[in-house]
Amino acid sequence: MTKLETKIVDSANILITEDNILKHNRELYGDTFHSIRYAIKTGKADEIPPIVVLQNPFDSIDETVQFYKRYAGAVPRRGIHDYEREDEILRETLKRNALLCYNGNRRLEEFQRVGIPIRAFVITSQEEYDIMPTEERRVPERLKTEMPTQYVIDQRYDLSYLGLLDDVVSIEAERRHWDTVLGKL
């Protein structure tokens, strides 16, 4: 079994996802705010375990868009609407070539808030995804029986990436929608 390698990554290059899970199922993840704030305030950020981020597994933007559309047609979003300009937002996101991170991982937000580099496991293949730390899975092992379909989807690197990509697109589309609505008031 291969060991995951830790890399230093600019936290600004990582897109936080899973806004929807946090809105509706806060009990899925425990907060780590206190330990993160303490580590950053005391200058001990190196004591925080690495963030897990996913890199696009597809060869091109067009191929990613094609797989994304098939994924979105087969796996409904959890409690989120479709918004205008999602195709445009999808392509913008892919052009940024950003890494995607589970929002259940509360560490990332604290690093981004202070703008410092972070240690990360950058997942680039199914093999690396298979050895990703269990606590970093989108659907924790203990919820396997409660969310079996989602659990199966999230054991595949490419499907998990597409799920996170859908979260990013929906978060940005919702934000732009409300910015437009508020701008008209």
C-alpha positions as CSV (number, residue, x, y, z in Angstrom):
1,M,0.0,0.0,0.0
2,T,1.3,3.4,-1.0
3,K,1.7,6.2,1.6
4,L,0.0,9.6,1.0
5,E,2.5,12.4,0.6
6,T,2.0,15.7,2.3
7,K,2.4,18.8,0.2
8,I,2.4,22.5,1.1
9,V,-0.5,24.2,-0.7
10,D,-1.7,27.8,-0.9
11,S,-5.0,27.8,0.9
12,A,-6.4,30.3,-1.6
13,N,-6.2,27.6,-4.3
14,I,-8.7,25.4,-2.5
15,L,-12.4,25.7,-3.0
16,I,-14.5,24.8,0.1
17,T,-17.4,22.6,-0.7
18,E,-20.4,20.9,0.9
19,D,-22.2,24.0,2.0
20,N,-25.4,22.0,1.6
21,I,-24.4,19.3,4.0
22,L,-23.5,21.8,6.7
23,K,-26.8,23.7,6.3
24,H,-28.9,20.6,6.7
25,N,-26.9,17.9,8.6
26,R,-24.6,19.6,11.0
27,E,-24.4,16.5,13.1
28,L,-22.3,14.7,10.4
29,Y,-19.1,16.5,11.4
30,G,-17.6,17.6,14.7
31,D,-16.3,21.2,14.8
32,T,-12.6,21.6,15.4
33,F,-12.7,25.4,15.7
34,H,-11.1,25.7,19.2
35,S,-8.0,23.6,18.4
36,I,-7.5,25.4,15.1
37,R,-7.8,28.9,16.6
38,Y,-5.4,27.9,19.4
39,A,-2.9,26.4,17.0
40,I,-2.9,29.5,14.7
41,K,-2.8,32.0,17.6
42,T,0.1,30.2,19.2
43,G,2.0,29.7,15.9
44,K,1.6,25.9,16.1
45,A,-0.2,25.5,12.8
46,D,2.1,22.6,11.9
47,E,0.4,20.5,14.6
48,I,-2.8,20.5,12.6
49,P,-3.3,17.3,10.5
50,P,-3.1,17.8,6.7
51,I,-6.1,18.9,4.7
52,V,-7.4,16.4,2.1
53,V,-8.0,17.9,-1.3
54,L,-9.1,16.4,-4.6
55,Q,-7.5,17.3,-8.0
56,N,-9.6,17.0,-11.2
57,P,-9.2,13.4,-12.4
58,F,-10.3,14.1,-16.0
59,D,-8.0,15.0,-18.9
60,S,-9.7,18.2,-20.1
61,I,-12.3,20.8,-19.2
62,D,-14.7,19.5,-22.0
63,E,-14.3,15.9,-20.7
64,T,-15.0,17.1,-17.1
65,V,-18.1,19.0,-18.2
66,Q,-19.4,15.9,-20.1
67,F,-19.0,13.7,-17.0
68,Y,-20.3,16.4,-14.7
69,K,-23.5,16.7,-16.7
70,R,-24.0,12.9,-16.6
71,Y,-23.4,12.9,-12.9
72,A,-25.8,15.8,-12.3
73,G,-28.5,14.1,-14.3
74,A,-28.1,10.9,-12.2
75,V,-27.5,12.2,-8.7
76,P,-29.9,14.8,-7.4
77,R,-28.7,17.6,-5.3
78,R,-29.6,17.5,-1.6
79,G,-32.1,20.4,-1.0
80,I,-30.6,22.9,-3.4
81,H,-32.2,24.6,-6.4
82,D,-30.8,24.9,-9.9
83,Y,-29.7,28.5,-10.7
84,E,-28.9,30.5,-13.8
85,R,-25.4,30.5,-15.3
86,E,-24.4,27.2,-13.7
87,D,-22.6,26.1,-17.0
88,E,-20.6,29.3,-17.0
89,I,-19.7,28.9,-13.3
90,L,-18.7,25.3,-14.0
91,R,-16.3,26.3,-16.7
92,E,-14.9,29.2,-14.6
93,T,-14.2,26.8,-11.7
94,L,-12.5,24.3,-13.9
95,K,-10.3,27.0,-15.6
96,R,-9.1,28.0,-12.1
97,N,-7.9,24.4,-11.8
98,A,-8.7,24.7,-8.1
99,L,-8.4,21.8,-5.6
100,L,-11.7,20.8,-4.0
101,C,-12.0,20.2,-0.3
102,Y,-14.7,18.7,2.0
103,N,-16.3,21.4,4.0
104,G,-16.8,19.0,6.8
105,N,-13.1,19.7,7.4
106,R,-13.4,22.8,9.5
107,R,-9.6,23.3,9.5
108,L,-9.5,24.8,6.0
109,E,-11.7,27.8,6.7
110,E,-9.5,28.8,9.5
111,F,-6.4,28.6,7.4
112,Q,-8.0,30.6,4.6
113,R,-9.2,33.2,7.1
114,V,-5.6,34.0,8.1
115,G,-4.2,33.4,4.5
116,I,-1.4,31.0,5.4
117,P,-0.2,27.9,3.4
118,I,-1.4,24.6,4.6
119,R,-0.2,21.0,4.5
120,A,-2.4,18.9,2.3
121,F,-2.9,15.4,0.9
122,V,-3.5,16.2,-2.8
123,I,-5.5,13.2,-4.1
124,T,-4.8,12.5,-7.7
125,S,-5.8,8.9,-8.3
126,Q,-8.2,6.2,-7.1
127,E,-5.3,4.4,-5.4
128,E,-4.5,7.5,-3.3
129,Y,-8.2,8.0,-2.7
130,D,-8.5,4.5,-1.4
131,I,-5.9,5.2,1.3
132,M,-7.3,8.6,2.2
133,P,-7.8,8.9,6.0
134,T,-11.2,7.4,6.9
135,E,-12.3,10.5,8.9
136,E,-11.9,12.6,5.8
137,R,-14.6,10.7,3.8
138,R,-17.6,12.8,2.7
139,V,-19.9,10.2,4.4
140,P,-18.2,8.8,7.5
141,E,-18.0,5.0,7.9
142,R,-20.5,5.2,10.8
143,L,-23.2,6.5,8.4
144,K,-22.8,3.8,5.8
145,T,-26.2,2.2,6.7
146,E,-28.0,5.6,6.9
147,M,-26.8,6.9,3.5
148,P,-25.9,3.8,1.5
149,T,-26.2,5.3,-2.0
150,Q,-24.1,8.3,-1.1
151,Y,-21.6,6.1,0.7
152,V,-21.1,4.0,-2.4
153,I,-20.7,7.1,-4.7
154,D,-18.2,8.6,-2.3
155,Q,-15.9,5.5,-2.5
156,R,-15.0,6.4,-6.1
157,Y,-12.5,9.1,-6.6
158,D,-14.0,10.5,-9.9
159,L,-17.6,10.4,-8.6
160,S,-16.6,12.0,-5.3
161,Y,-14.8,14.8,-7.2
162,L,-17.9,15.4,-9.3
163,G,-20.0,15.6,-6.2
164,L,-17.7,18.2,-4.7
165,L,-17.7,20.0,-8.0
166,D,-21.5,20.1,-8.0
167,D,-21.3,21.6,-4.4
168,V,-19.0,24.3,-5.6
169,V,-21.1,25.2,-8.6
170,S,-24.3,25.3,-6.6
171,I,-22.7,27.4,-3.8
172,E,-21.4,30.0,-6.3
173,A,-24.6,30.0,-8.4
174,E,-26.7,30.6,-5.3
175,R,-24.3,33.4,-4.2
176,R,-24.6,35.1,-7.6
177,H,-28.3,34.7,-7.6
178,W,-28.8,36.5,-4.3
179,D,-26.2,39.2,-5.3
180,T,-28.4,39.8,-8.4
181,V,-31.6,39.9,-6.4
182,L,-30.2,42.3,-3.8
183,G,-28.7,44.5,-6.5
184,K,-32.2,45.0,-7.9
185,L,-33.6,46.2,-4.6
